[in-house]
Structures are given as C-alpha cells and as structure tokens.
C-alpha cells in the first residue's frame, strides 16, 4: 500500500517524465520583458527550392507562436480554392495542401505582421518564403513605401496586394483575389519577392475587415503608374512612394431618432456630419426639415436645428409640441466631412410625452482663456472673430438682449452674428475701435444679475509675422501650397489648412499676418484637376494620386519679420 506521501511523490515523478510535446505552451514567467519577435529557423521544402513535389510545407519557428495569429497572418500564392489544413507540433507547423501543386509554378508563402508570439510580440516585417515546382524559381522584385497623406511618415501594417495587369492596364474590376500579397513594415516600406516579370497593378490597403479586397471608405494608396514591371536585379525597383488616402463617396444616412421630449428630437447619423450652409448664416436653415403627424396628416413646425460640438453624429431638431402618436421626419441639408450630402430618408417615430424642460445655458467663450494675455484680454488673428457658445439656439431678437459689445469706454457697439452649428455664435462689430483697442463681450443668460464677461482684441501688425518659401515641381501642373499648424504630434490627422496660396512663376510663395511664436508646416501639391485640394487618386477607374510633399516643422513665426524656409520644397 502506498501512503499519501508516496502518491504525491509518484505524481511528481510522472509529471517530470511527461513528454514536453504534450504540454500546453505558455509564456515563461519572470525575467526581463521579451521584445524579440518570432523568426523562422527551418523550412521544408527550404526557401528557394526547385522541382518541389511535396503535398505540404513545414515551418519551424524560433519560439512558440500564437496559433490563431498564424492563421490570420499566413497566405500562399497562387492560392487554392480551399484553405490548407494546419497541424501544430510545438514550434513547428505543417501546412497541408488541399490539392496538388501546379506544374512549373513559383509558390510564395507570406507571413505578415499579424503573427505574434505567446507574449504578444509581433513581427516587425513580413516573412517571405518561396519554392518552385519547376526547375527555375521566379526572381522578380518590387519595392515601395507608403506615406501618409498628412505627414511624410511611413504607414505600418498595411496590406499590399499585387494583381496581374495585362497589357500594362490596371484591371477593372479587380480580381477576387490578388496574385501576391505582403505588408508594410514599421517605416511603411514593402517588398515583393519571387515575382514573375509580368506587369502588376499594386494597391496598398488598410484592409479592416480582412477580406483581402478594397471596400468603400477603407484607406488606400495607388501607384503613380497603372503597371509596374518587377526587376530581377538584387536592388529591386518600383516607384518610391505611394500616398495613403481615403475616397469617401458614401453619403451619411440618418439611422434613428431619439425623442428627448415632446418637442426636441436627436437624429443620429451613420457618421459625423455638419449642417450645410451657403455663405454667412445667422441661424441654420430649417426649410428642408419637415415633421409630419401621421394621424392628423398635418405638418408640424420646425423651430430650429443645431449641433453640439461634442457629438458630431447627431443633429438636434426643435419643433412645436408634438401630439402622441406616429410621426415622420424628413431631414434637411446635412453633409459629411467629405461634403457628401445625406440621404433624404424618412424616419418614423413616436414623440416622447415628456414636456421639454431644457433651459438656456451659457457654455463659454471661444477662444477660451488659455489664449488670454496676462491682463486678461484674448487676442485673435486677422480673419477671425470672438465667439460665444450656448447649449441651444437663441433667436436674433433675444440674442441682442442677452449679448452686448462695448468698447473700453463702455460705449455699446453694434454687431452682427454668424453661426454654423446653431449654438456657437461669432460676433462681428460693425466697426472695430481704434487700433490696439479692445472690446468687451457681456453675456446675461439668466438676466442682469448673472453676467459673463470677456475682453477680446485683434492682433496688431507688430504682433504678426510672415512665412515664405520656394517650391519646385517636376511638371508644369498648377501648384498649391497650404499652411498647417505643426500641432506637436506625429499622429496623422487631416486638418483644415490655416492658409492656402499659389506660388509665382519662380516658385516663391508667402503667408502673411500670422500670429507670432506659432509653428507651422507647408504642404505643396500638384493640383492636376484644378479643384484646389489634394486628391489621393482612385483604384477603379484607376487615377494616380496628385504628387505631394511636406516641409519639416518651420521655425516659430517672428513678429514683424518674414521667416524664410531654409529648404526648397520639391513636389514629385
């Protein structure tokens, strides 16, 4: 008979003798963090093998990898009608082909940056292996780099697909599956290897749904030529730069209505939107917004529409009190950030029976106090104006009882107002006080006993500077130069330019009346279609991106000085 102590000892012995291959791989504990990505240490058939007749390929990694990530990262071209079977043996994986290999064909196996080890450390660049079923293996190479549209920085982790381009023409439509696939590395560079020398159409894609084909609204980059010829030299070849862009042609769609009271409706759209306007407006137009009582077959008045800056997905509609029962709303003029008008889809809803209890509240001044002078006045540059923000629209008559402008002597100033969202109102005095003087804005949302005050002043000529530079194009297409605030971040975000100009015949350009001490960057592009904005091209029908370049961050603007950029911008 074996006692408890003997049983424990026997159990420990059996655990020690158990084969290592039966254990479930787990990341080791303790020690410094593992930052080394997995690597391929062996392959059978080996990379570059010819006359291969195998029915599988075996790959051994330097460490255990996450098997699910391998399934996402792995691809083999030309591919099969059915996916291969994967069988794991510790650090080794067998890829069993579902059908015989084609004769005299080069097969390219790619493992992209999705592959991770058990600690989550991912590949920094794709792994490519190849073998041939014939006596020769393809040696063509094609390289490139994908840069962001809004920075001269590489975009990592993009899928890059290559399709046959017979006759040097981009295929239209694209085949269901690419002939070759790779990914951009941490610097946006990509490299195809083991290609045939037939012309290829190459597209980079942020393939968010992993279906290996371009879908609307997915960022993409097209090559500067529809057909690229792989090079068989060691250096590789191909156009140096692709530019990532988004071609948004999908209109926003009103999804649903959330009744907030018996007269206030929140309309939720499929993407961020803004109210459409033509010129200066004192209040967003309600003409296109229609509410109908489905029971009474009567139209109900829409009193205002507005947006709050914190929620660009919604438009708020303010109506007369609505009776219980079904109603229908028809949306007015709304566009997305690309200017696509929203679809005019009727939305059916039942109003809330709760009375509207929202009261007018003052939300603040624009710009805020972060930009104030030491003495409390807020400066603003030419072309701008002070603004105030409420929580809901205010009609013109009441607005002028709540808001007053005065000069430094306390004399009232006549002014007009404009707004784009219906709650942020820019104030335009009929005449500014003498140069260097301030205006005071008083807001009384709750009557004379509650006053919010702020002083504003326009920046004066001795506080403004200029930035200039030169640009050299490679073609005679018209040039556009934009000025963008540097921002202090490397994140790639498209922003509205602080200014736009066109250089003269010598390539010289200048931006005037800029606030001192701010930092900017130039962006220059060839405006081939003459629309005044940079266009990133199209996949189908193929259209190349307009050549574009960015400057480095420029020295801060010096008041009363023209600061000249040291390097000439070269658009290519």
ChimeraX attribute file (.defattr): number of C-alpha atoms within 10 A of each C-alpha:
attribute: neighborCount
match mode: 1-to-1
recipient: residues
	/A:1	4
	/A:2	8
	/A:3	8
	/A:4	9
	/A:5	9
	/A:6	11
	/A:7	11
	/A:8	12
	/A:9	12
	/A:10	13
	/A:11	12
	/A:12	12
	/A:13	11
	/A:14	11
	/A:15	11
	/A:16	10
	/A:17	9
	/A:18	11
	/A:19	9
	/A:20	11
	/A:21	10
	/A:22	9
	/A:23	9
	/A:24	7
	/A:25	15
	/A:26	11
	/A:27	13
	/A:28	9
	/A:29	7
	/A:30	6
	/A:31	6
	/A:32	6
	/A:33	8
	/A:34	13
	/A:35	11
	/A:36	13
	/A:37	19
	/A:38	19
	/A:39	14
	/A:40	15
	/A:41	12
	/A:42	14
	/A:43	16
	/A:44	14
	/A:45	19
	/A:46	15
	/A:47	15
	/A:48	17
	/A:49	18
	/A:50	19
	/A:51	16
	/A:52	18
	/A:53	14
	/A:54	13
	/A:55	12
	/A:56	18
	/A:57	16
	/A:58	17
	/A:59	18
	/A:60	19
	/A:61	17
	/A:62	14
	/A:63	19
	/A:64	19
	/A:65	27
	/A:66	20
	/A:67	18
	/A:68	11
	/A:69	19
	/A:70	19
	/A:71	14
	/A:72	14
	/A:73	18
	/A:74	17
	/A:75	20
	/A:76	19
	/A:77	16
	/A:78	17
	/A:79	18
	/A:80	13
	/A:81	8
	/A:82	9
	/A:83	14
	/A:84	17
	/A:85	12
	/A:86	15
	/A:87	13
	/A:88	13
	/A:89	11
	/A:90	17
	/A:91	18
	/A:92	20
	/A:93	19
	/A:94	18
	/A:95	18
	/A:96	16
	/A:97	18
	/A:98	14
	/A:99	13
	/A:100	11
	/A:101	20
	/A:102	13
	/A:103	12
	/A:104	15
	/A:105	20
	/A:106	28
	/A:107	23
	/A:108	25
	/A:109	22
	/A:110	21
	/A:111	23
	/A:112	28
	/A:113	28
	/A:114	22
	/A:115	25
	/A:116	21
	/A:117	24
	/A:118	18
	/A:119	17
	/A:120	16
	/A:121	18
	/A:122	20
	/A:123	20
	/A:124	19
	/A:125	23
	/A:126	20
	/A:127	18
	/A:128	20
	/A:129	20
	/A:130	22
	/A:131	24
	/A:132	25
	/A:133	19
	/A:134	16
	/A:135	12
	/A:136	15
	/A:137	21
	/A:138	19
	/A:139	19
	/A:140	20
	/A:141	22
	/A:142	23
	/A:143	18
	/A:144	21
	/A:145	22
	/A:146	29
	/A:147	21
	/A:148	20
	/A:149	26
	/A:150	20
	/A:151	21
	/A:152	17
	/A:153	18
	/A:154	21
	/A:155	22
	/A:156	22
	/A:157	25
	/A:158	27
	/A:159	22
	/A:160	25
	/A:161	22
	/A:162	20
	/A:163	21
	/A:164	21
	/A:165	20
	/A:166	13
	/A:167	11
	/A:168	16
	/A:169	16
	/A:170	24
	/A:171	20
	/A:172	11
	/A:173	9
	/A:174	16
	/A:175	11
	/A:176	10
	/A:177	16
	/A:178	20
	/A:179	18
	/A:180	25
	/A:181	26
	/A:182	27
	/A:183	26
	/A:184	26
	/A:185	22
	/A:186	16
	/A:187	16
	/A:188	21
	/A:189	22
	/A:190	23
	/A:191	21
	/A:192	23
	/A:193	21
	/A:194	23
	/A:195	24
	/A:196	18
	/A:197	15
	/A:198	15
	/A:199	21
	/A:200	27
	/A:201	26
	/A:202	28
	/A:203	22
	/A:204	27
	/A:205	25
	/A:206	23
	/A:207	18
	/A:208	14
	/A:209	10
	/A:210	10
	/A:211	10
	/A:212	17
	/A:213	19
	/A:214	20
	/A:215	14
	/A:216	11
	/A:217	13
	/A:218	16
	/A:219	20
	/A:220	27
	/A:221	28
	/A:222	25
	/A:223	26
	/A:224	21
	/A:225	17
	/A:226	20
	/A:227	21
	/A:228	24
	/A:229	19
	/A:230	23
	/A:231	19
	/A:232	18
	/A:233	10
	/A:234	9
	/A:235	9
	/A:236	17
	/A:237	18
	/A:238	18
	/A:239	13
	/A:240	12
	/A:241	20
	/A:242	27
	/A:243	30
	/A:244	23
	/A:245	23
	/A:246	18
	/A:247	16
	/A:248	15
	/A:249	12
	/A:250	14
	/A:251	18
	/A:252	22
	/A:253	19
	/A:254	23
	/A:255	12
	/A:256	16
	/A:257	21
	/A:258	16
	/A:259	19
	/A:260	18
	/A:261	19
	/A:262	21
	/A:263	22
	/A:264	26
	/A:265	22
	/A:266	20
	/A:267	19
	/A:268	20
	/A:269	20
	/A:270	15
	/A:271	16
	/A:272	15
	/A:273	26
	/A:274	22
	/A:275	20
	/A:276	18
	/A:277	16
	/A:278	5
	/A:279	7
	/A:280	11
	/A:281	14
	/A:282	15
	/A:283	23
	/A:284	22
	/A:285	18
	/A:286	18
	/A:287	13
	/A:288	12
	/A:289	17
	/A:290	18
	/A:291	22
	/A:292	18
	/A:293	20
	/A:294	15
	/A:295	11
	/A:296	11
	/A:297	9
	/A:298	11
	/A:299	14
	/A:300	17
	/A:301	17
	/A:302	19
	/A:303	17
	/A:304	22
	/A:305	25
	/A:306	26
	/A:307	25
	/A:308	18
	/A:309	13
	/A:310	7
	/A:311	11
	/A:312	18
	/A:313	20
	/A:314	25
	/A:315	25
	/A:316	21
	/A:317	24
	/A:318	22
	/A:319	18
	/A:320	14
	/A:321	19
	/A:322	22
	/A:323	17
	/A:324	13
	/A:325	14
	/A:326	15
	/A:327	23
	/A:328	16
	/A:329	22
	/A:330	16
	/A:331	22
	/A:332	19
	/A:333	18
	/A:334	23
	/A:335	21
	/A:336	23
	/A:337	13
	/A:338	13
	/A:339	15
	/A:340	15
	/A:341	21
	/A:342	22
	/A:343	17
	/A:344	16
	/A:345	12
	/A:346	15
	/A:347	16
	/A:348	17
	/A:349	18
	/A:350	18
	/A:351	22
	/A:352	20
	/A:353	16
	/A:354	12
	/A:355	13
	/A:356	14
	/A:357	11
	/A:358	11
	/A:359	9
	/A:360	13
	/A:361	13
	/A:362	16
	/A:363	13
	/A:364	18
	/A:365	21
	/A:366	18
	/A:367	16
	/A:368	13
	/A:369	13
	/A:370	7
	/A:371	13
	/A:372	17
	/A:373	13
	/A:374	7
	/A:375	7
	/A:376	12
	/A:377	18
	/A:378	24
	/A:379	20
	/A:380	19
	/A:381	17
	/A:382	15
	/A:383	7
	/A:384	11
	/A:385	18
	/A:386	23
	/A:387	20
	/A:388	21
	/A:389	21
	/A:390	18
	/A:391	18
	/A:392	22
	/A:393	23
	/A:394	17
	/A:395	12
	/A:396	12
	/A:397	8
	/A:398	10
	/A:399	16
	/A:400	16
	/A:401	12
	/A:402	16
	/A:403	17
	/A:404	18
	/A:405	22
	/A:406	18
	/A:407	17
	/A:408	13
	/A:409	9
	/A:410	10
	/A:411	11
	/A:412	13
	/A:413	18
	/A:414	15
	/A:415	14
	/A:416	13
	/A:417	18
	/A:418	19
	/A:419	20
	/A:420	20
	/A:421	24
	/A:422	26
	/A:423	24
	/A:424	26
	/A:425	25
	/A:426	20
	/A:427	21
	/A:428	18
	/A:429	17
	/A:430	10
	/A:431	9
	/A:432	17
	/A:433	15
	/A:434	8
	/A:435	11
	/A:436	11
	/A:437	13
	/A:438	20
	/A:439	25
	/A:440	20
	/A:441	22
	/A:442	18
	/A:443	23
	/A:444	18
	/A:445	20
	/A:446	13
	/A:447	10
	/A:448	9
	/A:449	7
	/A:450	11
	/A:451	14
	/A:452	13
	/A:453	15
	/A:454	20
	/A:455	21
	/A:456	21
	/A:457	22
	/A:458	22
	/A:459	19
	/A:460	17
	/A:461	16
	/A:462	13
	/A:463	18
	/A:464	21
	/A:465	22
	/A:466	19
	/A:467	24
	/A:468	16
	/A:469	20
	/A:470	19
	/A:471	21
	/A:472	17
	/A:473	18
	/A:474	10
	/A:475	11
	/A:476	9
	/A:477	13
	/A:478	15
	/A:479	24
	/A:480	21
	/A:481	29
	/A:482	19
	/A:483	21
	/A:484	21
	/A:485	17
	/A:486	16
	/A:487	12
	/A:488	9
	/A:489	7
	/A:490	10
	/A:491	11
	/A:492	13
	/A:493	11
	/A:494	11
	/A:495	9
	/A:496	11
	/A:497	14
	/A:498	12
	/A:499	14
	/A:500	18
	/A:501	15
	/A:502	16
	/A:503	19
	/A:504	12
	/A:505	7
	/A:506	9
	/A:507	15
	/A:508	14
	/A:509	18
	/A:510	19
	/A:511	19
	/A:512	14
	/A:513	20
	/A:514	23
	/A:515	23
	/A:516	19
	/A:517	14
	/A:518	15
	/A:519	18
	/A:520	21
	/A:521	20
	/A:522	24
	/A:523	24
	/A:524	26
	/A:525	26
	/A:526	26
	/A:527	19
	/A:528	17
	/A:529	12
	/A:530	12
	/A:531	8
	/A:532	17
	/A:533	16
	/A:534	21
	/A:535	23
	/A:536	23
	/A:537	22
	/A:538	17
	/A:539	23
	/A:540	11
	/A:541	11
	/A:542	18
	/A:543	17
	/A:544	19
	/A:545	23
	/A:546	19
	/A:547	24
	/A:548	26
	/A:549	19
	/A:550	22
	/A:551	20
	/A:552	16
	/A:553	16
	/A:554	18
	/A:555	16
	/A:556	16
	/A:557	23
	/A:558	20
	/A:559	19
	/A:560	15
	/A:561	15
	/A:562	16
	/A:563	19
	/A:564	16
	/A:565	18
	/A:566	13
	/A:567	11
	/A:568	13
	/A:569	23
	/A:570	17
	/A:571	19
	/A:572	14
